[in-house]
Every structure is written in C-alpha cells, then in structure tokens.
Amino acid sequence: MRPRWLVRISLLLPMLLLNSAAFAADASAKSYKEDQPRFQTSDRCVACHNGLSTSTGEDVSPGIDWRTSLMANSSRDPYWQASVRREALDHSAARSAIEDECTACHMPIARYHAHLNNQLGQVFSHLPLHPDAEADREAADGVSCSVCHQITPENLGQTTSFNGNFIVDGPNAGGVHPEFGQYEIDPGLMQVMRSSTGGFQPTHGDQISTPELCASCHTLFTQARAPDGQVIGTLPEQVPYQEWRHSDFRTQRTCQSCHMPPVAEDVPITRVLGAKREGVKRHEFVAANFFMQRLFTRFHDELQLIAQPQELSRAADRTIAYLQSQAAKVSVSDPQVRRGRLEAEVAVENLGGHKLPTAFPSRRAWLHVIVRDRNHRQIFESGGLNPNGSIQGNDNDEDKTRYEPHYSEIRSADQVQIYESILKDVNGNVTTGLLSAVGYIKDNRLLPRGFDKATAESDIAVRGAALEDPDFNDRGHRLRYSVELGAAPGPYEIEAELWYQPIGYRWANNLKPYDTDESRRFNGYFDAMSQGSAVLIAKASSLTR
C-alpha cells in the first residue's frame, strides 16, 4: 500500500494557536520531503498548454485565459491585501492565525509549503512580491493550475472541505503526483508529461468537473473575534454553493458550466501530441469582478502582473458582457397616472444559479429609476451613481452606522432599492469588518429560481424586511414606484436600470482610517477609478398612454 499524505490546506486554527511555538519561523526548518504532496507553479504548465486555437484562430489556451482571472491574481489583489491588513490590525492578538487562514485560498502554494515546514502561512512577508525568491514566486502564482488539478475527491462537498480545506495526495510508490482532469489520457502521453515535469502525471478525475470542488474555497465561514483574539461567533461570509444547492440549478447546471464556458468546437488541450477533445472548457473563470480586472489593466506595472494590459482589458469586457447577458432581467409594467402621481411596477429577476450578487459581501446591485415628462425633462430620480462611487440617497454611503432598508414601494428620491448584504457585529452595529461580524442585519440579494426563502437554512437565509415581502421570491422582486408629477406635462416615461458594483463605496472607504501602505494604495486606486466602479447590467422602460 502506497503511503498517503492527506494534507489539509486549512488546518484547525485552535491547533495552530495551541502550537504557535512549533510553527515559529526557523531558519533551519527542513525542506519538504519528496514523498510529500507539492505543487508546480504555472510557468511549468503553460509551456505545453498554451498556443492552442480554434479553426478560426481564436486563442483558447488555458494559460492565457487563466492569467487574466481573479484566481490567477488572487495574491496580487490590492483590495484583499488592504482588507487582510485591516483585520490583522483590528484583531492583532490573532494576527498570525488570520494571515494563515487568508493565505489558504489566496496564496495556497506558499501556505501549503509553509505548513510542510511546520510554519504558518504568511501574507506580508511575501509583499512586495520578489520574483527572484522561490517562496514569493509561489505566493505570486495565486490559485495556480497545480492547485485545483491536484485536489482529490475525498471530503468534497462536506463541511470539512470548506474554507480551503481540500485534500491533496502525496505521490504514489513510483513517485507520481496525479494531476486530475476530465479526460482519459493515453499512457504514452502520460509519460510525456511525467517526464517533463518531474513526476506530475495527467490522471482522469471526475471531481474536477463538480461544484463541490469549487465549493472547497468558495464556501467560507469566518470566525468573529474579540479584541483578545477569542472566537465569539461565526459568519457565513461566502456561501454560493449552498445557495446553488437550494435552487433549481442544482439539477440543471454546475459552477463550471457557467464560469468555464465550453469551446464551441473540438480542440486539443496540449500542443505537444495533442488530439482534439470534445467539451474543452475555457479557463477564463468569467464571473463578476470587472472592476478589479480594469484596475489590473490600469495599474499593471505597479502590481507586477504577468497578463498583458490588453488581455486584462478584454477579460474585463468579457465579464461585463457576461453580466449584461446572463445575470439579470428588468421589466417595467404599464405605468398609469393616478391622482397626480405616476404609478408603476418594476420587476427584477435573477437569471443565475445563486444569489445576485453573491459571495464576498462588498458586492451590491441596485435600481436606478428615472421619470421624464413629455419634453424629456427629468422629474424624478432614485439610485443615481455619484462620481465617487457612492449611490445617491443610500444611507450607508452617507453614514457608515446606517443602511438603506428593503422597500416594497418607493415614493421619494432619497429612497433607493439596493440588493445587498449588511453585516452586524456582536452589538448589532453595522460593520464591514469580516472578523467583527457575527451575522446579517439585511440580506435581500436576488434569489435564484427555485430558492424557497421559507425553507432556506440559516446560512443562506433572507434577512430583514425582504423575508416578509410577498413580492420578493425566487421569481424575482416586484416593487412599486409612486412619483409626484406636479405640473410636468405628460405623457411620461419611466426607465429602470439595474446596476452592479463589486466593491461598494462604503467597503472601500472604511479602509481609509487604516493608515497603512496597503490601504493608501487601494484607496488611491479606487478613488482614481470610482466613476467606473459600477456597470449597468439590465434595463427596461415604458411610456404612459
């Protein structure tokens, strides 16, 4: 029986804290053994898995697609870096454990090798990233090819796999490290890769195509901490897998079918003796954070990105196109004038397989509604976007201690319908501190089809007034607008737009009081790009008769 090294990428924090002395940095710490699991950085993969194209010349190389993604640049993300620094300052007694946990999915190779050397994963010791240092190269590689493709099927989908707690095997008795993929590979081709990579062998594994594999890092429960570092609660920070599982999409589509779109024709997956394959998936990991891709484009050199600016710009455009075609739908009912007011119903529908927006709670979507008279003069506006990235009329953007409620009817310009999650601390106060948060005051993010809010478990529950709103359900949300017309002449046009922002104004600006290099840099970026921090993803309009 071959020895197995079932290594969990996220160790239990209590164990880490109890054994902190054993994990202290030690210049004489041993290197990892050759019979233990290990990873390769992406430069070893792209040598053979780039230079692939369709019959029309479209480049479908996994390496080219991947390097523009948030996964490839997870360690370079300046918002993540600033946020980790904030949490480490807010909870300094648990700083080492916080850095270790945050590297599990943002610097997985560097953290993994640190654990093999009986050390904790570190964030700031690798920053700025120095390409000449091996540990920094591993940190810079983000969620690299060899991370996802070495995950075994064991414990996937179980609670023990979440928070980056997936399992990787060590080599077999012949020194072979399996790299899992969706295809059966000819033994001769196995030998080619094994020889060229020093023991990494392509191996068929169905788990690579399952939502449970994605859920291991994209399901995250964070532990709220008191000033002394003690755990005082748990927050379901990111649970898109659980949302998907509670929807109709669980029997219809997987994470990969949406976020890794298939190539339209059969293509090879390697340029070395590669046969054409059916159902090859793009490694774009198209999702929703166009803003960070735009930021990467603009500050490419400062952030030391490998992908070229034009590649990142195209990736941002793909993300926006994805949002505008597959995220949501808006409609406006036939508006009527009654007793001097324009009455209309606006409906919003989520087209995706989890909440909209989902995952990291800085994200928000909202309705921007305008009413114009016969002369196209604007007589009402709710939810306009300010140049600094804030939303007109949003209580939370104006005051960090408040938040905008969920509405079933909007009657004035200072009311705005925002689909978002608002965190609360142990005292019930609004917060954007992840490790200060113990739950949600408000969660009215749009539900996917088949999501029953009455039976949803606590981790994915609707919170606040939306829970009792009969017009907020898995078919979307219907709300009324009632606008005072005054002397404005008709007929009238009502236009409704759904906007989306990956990093909300309040989430960015709450980092400003932290006078750190990471905070100053990110907020400088955000302020410079705030006018492009949000994008229109759906709209509709209607005229009175």
N, C-alpha and C positions, 0 to 999 in steps of 0.2 A: 504494500500500500504506500503510495507516494505521500510524503509529508505535506501537510496543508497549513498554510498561514492565512487564517481567516482574519484579515485585518480590517477593523472598522475605521473608516475615515474620520468619524467623530467619536472620541472616547467620552465616557461619562465625566461630566465636569466635577462632581464630588470626588471622584477618584483622582482627578488632576489636582484638585486643591489639597487633598489629603497627602498627596505625594509630591508637593511642589518642589521639595528639596531634590528629589530624584530627577526632576525634569529641568533643573537649573542648567544654564549653558555651561558646557565643559569643553575646553579646547582639546582635551584628549579623548573626547567621545568617539566611540568606534564608528566606522562607516557601516552602512547596511550590508548585510551578508548577501551573497549571490543567490542563496536559496530562498530569499525573501521576495515578496512582490515588489515591483518597481515600475516606473513609468519612463517613457521616452518623450522628449519634447517634440513639438510639431515639425520642426525642421527635418527630423528623421523620416517623417511620413510624407511630406509634400514632394519629396524628391521623385517618388513614383506615382503619387496620387494627384498631381497637377498636370496641366497640359491636355485636359480632356474637353472635348467639344461635341456638339451635335452636328448633324449633317449640314445645317445652315451656318455653322461657325460659332454658335453661342457657346461660351465657355461655361462648363458645368463642373469645373474642378472643385472637389471638396475643400482643398486648402484655400483657394481663392475666395470661395463663399464664406468659409468659416472665419477667416481673419477679419472680416468686416463686422462680425456679430458681437453682441454684448458678452457672449460666453468667452470668446477669444480674448476680449479685453477686460475681463472681469477684475483683474488686479490693477489695471490702469485707470479704472473708473474714478474720476476725481470726486464725484458725489459720494461714492462708497467710502473712499479714503477719509473724507471730511466727516462722514457720519460715524465711522469707527472711532476716529479721534474724539468726537463729541461724547460717545458712550464711554470711552476709556477715562475721560475727564470727569464725567458725571458719576461714575462708579469706579473710582480709582482703586478701591480695595480689591476689585475683581479684574483689574486691567489685563493680566496675563491670560486668564480664562476667556475674557472677551475676545482678545486678539486671536486666541487659538480657535475659538468657535467660528469667528468670522472668516478665517482662512480656509475652513473646511470646504466651502464651495467657491471661494474667490481666488485662493492660491492653493489649490488642492495638492499639486505635486510637491511644492516646497513644504507644506504642512505634513504631508504623508512621510516624506523623508526625515523631517524633524522628529516625528514620532518614532521612527525606526532607530533614531539615535537617542531615544529617551529624553527628547526635548519637546517643548510646546511650539505650536505654530506661531509665527510672529508676522506682523504686518509691517511695522515701521522700520524694522531693521533692514528690510529689503528696499526701502524707498529713500532717495530716488533709485530706480532700477539701474543697475550697472551690468551691461551685457557681458562684460568680461568675467563676472563672478558666476559660477555654476548655480549657486542657490538662487541668485537673482534671476537668472535665465529661467529656472524652473518656476519661480514666482510669476515672472512676466508672462508665462505661457497660458495663464488663466485656466479655463476649463478646456484642456487640450484633448487632442484626438485620443491619446492613450488612456485618458481617464475614463471617458464614457465606454470605450470599447473594451475595457478590462473588467467591467462590472459583471459579477456573476449573478445568476438568477436567485440566489439564496436571499431570503428575507424581504425581497422586493414587494412593495405593497403593504407590508406590515409596519406597525408603528416603529419598530426597532430600526427600520431603514431610513426614517425621515431625518431631517437636519444633517444631510450629507453622510448618513450612517450606512452607506452601501458597503458591500464586501468585495474584496479582491483576493484572488487566489495567488499563491506563490507558484513557482514553476513546477512542472512535474518531474519525475525521476530523471528524465532526459534533459532537464534544464530549459524546457519550453514554456514560455509565457503565452497563454492564449489571448488573442485579440479578437473579440467577438464581432460578427457581422451577420447580415441577413441571408447570405448566400452560402451554399455548399461550395467548397473550394477544392479544385483538383490537387491531389497530393504533390504533384510536381511543382505547382505554383506555391503551395505551402512552403516547400523547401526554398524557393527563391527568396521569399520574404524572411524566412527564418535565418537564412544565411546572411542576408544583407543587413539585418537589424540586430544580430547578436542574440537570437533566441525568441523573438516575438513572432508568433505564428497565427495566420488568419484561421479562425475557427467559427463554424456556424453556431449561432446562439439566438434563439427566438426572443430572448429578453430585450435585445437591442431595439425591437420594434414595439415595445409595450409602454403604455402610460406609466406603469409602475417604476420603470427605470427613471423616467423624468421626475417622478414624484419624490425620489430619494433626496434631491437637492431643492426641488421647488415646493416642497412641503416643509415649512419652517415654524417651529414653536420656540419663541424666545422667552427667557426667564427674567421676569421683573426683579429688580434688586433694590434693596435698601441701601442707604449710604455706607453701611459697614460691609456691603457685598453679599449679605444674606438674601437668599431667594424668597420673594414674597408673593409670587404669582406667576402664571404662565399665560402668554398671549399667542393665539393662533395668527401669527404675523402674515404668513402666506400659505393659502390652502386651495389653490386652483384645482388640484387633483380631487379633493373631497367635493368641491363644487361640481366638477365634471361628473363624478360618480353619482351625484344626487340629481342628475339631469338626464334627459332622453339621449344625450350624446354618448353616454356610456356604452350603448349598443350600436352606435352608428359611426363614430369617428374617434380616432386616437389623437393624442398630442401631436404625433409625428405627421399625421395626415393633413393637419392644418399648418404646422410650423416648419415642416420639412417637405415642401411641395414636390411632387414627383416630376422627373424629367419627362417630357412629352413623347420621347422615343427611346428605344433601346440604345444604351451607350455603355462603353467599358468603364470599370471603376479603377483601373490602373493602366498606365501607358506602357507598362512592361508586360508583354504577352497577354494583354487584357482582352477577354472576349466580351462581346456586347451582352448586357444584362437588362432584364425587364424590371421596371419598377424602381429604378435608381432614384434615391431621394436627394434633393438639393440640401446642402448643409448651410443654408442661409440663416436658419433659425429665425425666420421672419416673425416678428411679434409686434411690439407697440412703442418701443422707446426710440422713435425717430430723433428726439431731441439730443440724446447722447451721441447718436451717430453723426448728427450735424455738428455737435461740439467737437467730436473726434476729428471731423473734417477740418474745422477752423483752427484748432489748436494741435494739429497733427504733430508738428515737430516738438513742441513742448512736452507732449505726452509720450513721445518716443514710440509712436505706433508703427507697426510693420505694414499694414494695409496702406495703399496709396490714397491720397485725398479724394481722387476721382472715384475710386472704388467705394469709399465710405459714403460719398455723396450719392452714388447710385443706390447703395444699400438703404440710405435714409428715404430716398424716393420710393423704393420698393415697399418699405414699411408703411409709408403714408398711403400708397396705392392699396395695400392690403387692408388698412384701416377703413379706407373710403369705399371699398368694395365688399368687405366681409364682416365688418364689425357691428353695424347697427343700421336701423331704418327709422326715419321720422315721417310722420304724416300730420296734416292739419285738416280738421273737419271743416265742413261748410260753415263759415262764420256768419253770425247774424247780429243785427243791431237791435238791442232791446233797451228801452228807457234810457237812451243816451249813452249806452255802453256797447262796446264790441265784445260779443261773447263767442269764444271759440274753444275747441278742444284740440290739444296737441298730444300725439301718441308717439312713444319711443319704444323701439323693440331691439333687444339684444339678439344678434344673429350667431354669436359664438357659443362655445361649449362650456363656459364658466362665467362667473360674474363679469360685468363690464363697468368699470375697469376691475382687474383682478390683481392678486399678488401684492407687491410692495405697496403699502398704504399711502405713499405720497401721490398716487395717481388719482385723477378725477376727471369726470365728464360732466358737462352742464349744458343747459338750454339757453341759447341766445335768441330772444324773440323781439322782433321789431314790427310795429304797426305804422303804415304810411297812409296818407289821405290821397284824394284824387289828384293832387298836384305833386305826388311823390314826396311830400314833406313828412319827415319822421315825427310822429306824435307820441310814440311810446317805445321804450327800450328796456329790456331786462336781460342782465347777464353779459353786458359788453366787456370785452377784454381790454384792460389798460396796457399802455406801453411797457410797464414794468412787470407784466405777467400776472398781475392781480385781476380779480373779477369785480366789476362794478357792483356794489350792493352786497358783497359777500362779507358777512360779519367776521368770519375767521381771518380773512385777509386784512381787515381793518383792525382787528383786536385778537391777539393770539389766545385770549382766555375765552372767547366766544366761538360760536359756529352757526352756520346757516341751517335752519331746520328743513325737514322734508315737507313739501307742500302738496296739497291736493287742488288748491286754487291759488292763483297769483293775481293780485289786484293792483299792485303798485310797483314802480321801477326799482325800489330798494329791496324787493323780494326776488330771489333767483333760485331756480331749481338746480341743485348740484347733486350728482350721483357720486358718492364718496364714502369712505370710512373715517370716522373721527375717533381717535384714541382717548382713553381716560386713564389717569393714574390712580393710585390706591385711595386718594381722597376725592375721586370723582372729577378732577380738573382735566381740562383739555390739554393734551401733550402731543408732541411729535417725537418724544424720546422713546425709542423702542424698548429699552430696558427699564423704563419707568412705567410702561403701560401694562395694565392688567386686564384690559378689555376694551369694548367699543361702546361709546355713547350713541353713535349713529352708524348704521351701515345700510344704506339704501341703494347700493350698487345694483345695476340692472341684472335681472335673473335670467339664466339660460332656459330654453324651452324644456318643460318637464320638471323644473325645480319647484317643489312644493314647500312653500315657506312655513306651512303649519307643521310639517314633519321634519324639517331640517334640524340636524343636531346642533348643539351649542356652538361648535367651532365655525360653522358656516351660516349661522342664523342671521336673519334680518333684524336690525336693531333700530329702535326709535319709532317715529310715527309711521314709517312705511309698513311696519308689521301689521298695523290696524287699518291701513288704507286698502279698501277692496279693489281699487283700480291699479294696485301695484302687485303684479304677479308674474308668472312665468311667460305670459304673453306680452309683457312689457309694462309700461306705465302710461296711463291716461290722466291728464290733468287739465283743468280749465284755466283759461285766461279771460279776465274781465277788465276791459280797458275803458277809462273815461275818455269820451271823444270830444267834449266841449263843442266849439264852433267849427271844428275841422270838417270840410266837405267830403262826402263820400262819392263814389264807392271807396272801400278801404281794402288794403292788402295786409295780410298778416304773414310774416315769414318766420319760420322756426329753424334754427340751426343747432346741431349737436356738436360741441367742441370737446377736445380731449387734450389733457396736459399730463405728461409723465411725471414731472416733478412740480408739485403745486407751489405757488408763491410762498405760502406760509412755511412749508417744509424747507425751502431754500433759505428763507430769511431767518428762520430760527437758529441757523448755524452762525449767523453773523456775530453774536455776542462772544463766541469762542474765538479768541484772538490767536489762531494757530495758522501755520503755513497752509495746511490743507483747507481750512475754512476760507481764508482770504483768497486762495486760488480759485476754489469752486465758485464762491460768490462773485468774484470778478468775472468768471466765465458766464455765470447765469445772468448777471446784470448786463453784460455785453450782448447777450443773445435773447433777452427776455421777450422781445417782440415776436420771436419765432419759437417760443416755448410751448405753444399750443397750436393745434391744427383742427380745421373743420373736417368732420368725418361723415356727416349726413345732413340733409336739409330738405325742406318742403315749404310750399307757400300756397295761399288760397285767397281769392277775392270775394268780397261781398257782392251780392247781385244788385 
